[in-house]
């Protein structure tokens, strides 16, 4: 559960960065999206219960954590980007690999970003996105 909690902490940082530093159109995806807010205060068993409830409500396992709707400037013809966050030695699950393939078949780029915000910033920079500062809502 420590790795999951660490992933949720990273997700919170990524969301704060996207919200305050970019003009990108993005959103949370997958059952862990709502957990990012709870990760700081919830007990581990509460996160498990909340994740199961999100899945019962229609959220699907395997969907990457973040979707950026804007086409990446560095990849011509790409519809958008899905980003999965991982920490330590965590690797994508079987369900995630299936989703990655489905998304790629439909014209989306999929990235797995590991461990920290520097790697996330480098990823979106490599994709050609600008994050020099938010200019509007």
C-alpha positions as CSV (number, residue, x, y, z in Angstrom):
1,X,0.0,0.0,0.0
2,X,3.0,2.3,0.5
3,X,3.7,2.3,-3.2
4,X,0.1,3.0,-4.0
5,X,0.1,5.9,-1.5
6,X,3.3,7.2,-3.1
7,X,1.7,7.0,-6.6
8,X,-1.3,8.9,-5.3
9,X,1.0,11.6,-3.8
10,X,2.7,11.9,-7.2
11,X,-0.7,12.1,-8.9
12,X,-1.7,15.0,-6.6
13,X,1.5,16.9,-7.5
14,X,1.0,16.3,-11.2
15,X,-2.6,17.6,-11.0
16,X,-1.5,20.7,-9.1
17,X,1.2,21.3,-11.7
18,X,-1.2,20.8,-14.6
19,X,-3.8,23.1,-13.0
20,X,-1.4,25.9,-12.1
21,X,1.4,25.8,-14.7
22,X,-0.3,24.8,-18.0
23,X,-3.2,25.7,-20.3
24,X,-3.7,22.1,-21.3
25,X,-7.1,20.5,-21.4
26,X,-6.7,17.5,-19.1
27,X,-8.6,15.3,-16.7
28,X,-8.2,12.4,-14.2
29,X,-9.0,9.0,-15.4
30,X,-9.4,5.6,-13.8
31,X,-10.5,4.5,-10.3
32,X,-7.5,6.1,-8.6
33,X,-8.4,9.6,-9.7
34,X,-10.7,10.4,-6.7
35,X,-8.2,8.7,-4.3
36,X,-5.5,11.3,-5.0
37,X,-7.4,13.8,-2.9
38,X,-7.9,11.2,0.0
39,X,-4.3,9.9,0.0
40,X,-3.0,12.6,2.4
41,X,-5.6,11.9,5.1
42,X,-7.1,8.5,4.6
43,X,-6.1,5.3,6.2
44,X,-4.9,2.5,3.8
45,X,-8.1,0.5,4.2
46,X,-10.2,3.6,3.4
47,X,-8.4,3.9,0.0
48,X,-9.1,0.3,-0.8
49,X,-12.8,0.7,0.0
50,X,-13.0,4.0,-2.1
51,X,-11.3,2.3,-5.0
52,X,-13.7,-0.6,-5.0
53,X,-16.6,1.8,-4.8
54,X,-15.3,3.9,-7.8
55,X,-15.1,0.6,-9.9
56,X,-18.6,-0.3,-8.9
57,X,-19.7,3.2,-10.1
58,X,-18.3,2.5,-13.5
59,X,-14.6,3.5,-13.4
60,X,-12.5,0.9,-15.1
61,X,-9.2,-0.6,-13.9
62,X,-6.3,-0.2,-16.2
63,X,-7.0,3.3,-17.6
64,X,-4.0,5.5,-17.3
65,X,-4.1,8.2,-14.5
66,X,-4.1,11.4,-16.6
67,X,-5.5,12.2,-20.0
68,X,-4.2,15.3,-21.9
69,X,-6.8,16.2,-24.6
70,X,-4.5,18.6,-26.5
71,X,-2.6,16.9,-29.3
72,X,1.1,16.8,-28.5
73,X,3.0,19.2,-30.7
74,X,6.0,16.8,-31.1
75,X,3.8,13.9,-32.5
76,X,2.1,14.7,-35.7
77,X,-1.4,13.3,-36.1
78,X,-1.7,12.2,-32.4
79,X,-5.1,12.8,-30.8
80,X,-3.9,13.3,-27.2
81,X,-1.8,11.7,-24.5
82,X,-2.6,9.3,-21.6
83,X,0.0,9.2,-18.8
84,X,0.3,6.4,-16.2
85,X,2.3,7.3,-13.0
86,X,4.4,4.7,-11.3
87,X,6.8,4.7,-8.4
88,X,9.6,2.4,-7.3
89,X,9.5,-0.9,-9.1
90,X,5.8,-0.8,-9.9
91,X,5.1,-1.9,-13.4
92,X,1.9,-1.6,-15.5
93,X,-0.7,-4.3,-14.8
94,X,-2.1,-6.7,-17.4
95,X,-5.3,-4.5,-17.6
96,X,-3.2,-1.4,-18.0
97,X,-1.2,-2.9,-20.9
98,X,-4.5,-3.9,-22.6
99,X,-5.7,-0.3,-22.2
100,X,-2.4,1.1,-23.5
101,X,-2.8,-0.9,-26.7
102,X,-6.5,0.1,-27.2
103,X,-5.5,3.7,-26.8
104,X,-2.6,3.5,-29.2
105,X,-4.8,1.8,-31.8
106,X,-7.2,4.8,-31.5
107,X,-4.4,7.4,-32.2
108,X,-3.4,8.3,-28.6
109,X,0.1,8.4,-27.3
110,X,0.7,6.6,-24.0
111,X,3.5,7.3,-21.5
112,X,4.5,5.7,-18.3
113,X,6.2,8.3,-16.0
114,X,8.2,7.1,-13.1
115,X,9.0,8.3,-9.7
116,X,8.9,12.1,-9.6
117,X,7.8,15.5,-10.9
118,X,11.1,16.1,-12.8
119,X,10.3,13.1,-14.9
120,X,6.8,14.3,-15.5
121,X,8.0,17.7,-16.6
122,X,10.5,16.2,-18.9
123,X,7.9,13.9,-20.4
124,X,5.5,16.7,-21.3
125,X,8.4,18.9,-22.5
126,X,9.5,16.1,-24.8
127,X,6.0,15.9,-26.2
128,X,6.2,19.6,-27.1
129,X,3.8,21.0,-24.5
130,X,4.5,24.4,-23.1
131,X,4.4,24.8,-19.3
132,X,6.0,28.2,-18.9
133,X,2.9,29.5,-17.0
134,X,-0.8,29.5,-17.0
135,X,-2.3,32.4,-19.0
136,X,-6.0,31.7,-18.5
137,X,-8.6,29.3,-17.1
